[in-house]
């Protein structure tokens, strides 16, 4: 088990971590895309519900 954690620690030194600015930008992009997708799907749901109610 100790060998495993030593290997993990050694591998973590090879990881290229993003800068704080990059992390913030990527987070904003993910939130924006998620909101856009939610709005798009919400509008589609509203339109389809409206159409179905008027057909029935």
C-alpha positions in Angstrom: 0.0 0.0 0.0 2.9 2.4 0.8 4.4 1.7 -2.6 1.1 2.6 -4.3 1.0 6.0 -2.6 4.7 6.6 -3.4 3.9 5.9 -7.1 0.9 8.2 -7.0 3.0 11.0 -5.5 5.7 10.5 -8.1 3.1 10.6 -11.0 1.4 13.7 -9.5 4.7 15.5 -10.0 4.5 14.9 -13.7 1.0 16.4 -14.0 0.7 19.7 -15.8 -1.8 21.7 -13.8 -3.7 24.6 -15.4 -3.2 28.1 -14.2 -5.9 29.8 -12.1 -6.9 32.0 -15.0 -7.3 29.0 -17.3 -9.4 27.1 -14.7 -11.7 30.1 -14.3 -12.1 30.6 -18.0 -12.9 26.9 -18.6 -15.4 27.0 -15.7 -17.2 30.0 -17.2 -17.3 28.2 -20.6 -18.8 25.1 -19.0 -21.4 27.1 -17.1 -22.3 29.1 -20.2 -22.7 26.0 -22.3 -24.8 24.3 -19.6 -27.1 27.3 -19.3 -27.5 27.6 -23.1 -28.3 23.9 -23.3 -30.9 24.2 -20.5 -32.5 27.2 -22.1 -32.6 25.5 -25.5 -34.1 22.3 -24.1 -36.6 24.3 -22.0 -37.8 26.2 -25.0 -38.2 23.0 -27.0 -40.2 21.4 -24.2 -42.4 24.5 -24.0 -43.0 24.5 -27.7 -43.7 20.8 -28.0 -46.0 21.0 -24.9 -47.9 23.9 -26.4 -48.3 22.1 -29.7 -49.5 18.9 -28.1 -52.0 20.7 -25.9 -53.5 22.4 -28.9 -53.7 19.2 -30.9 -55.4 17.3 -28.1 
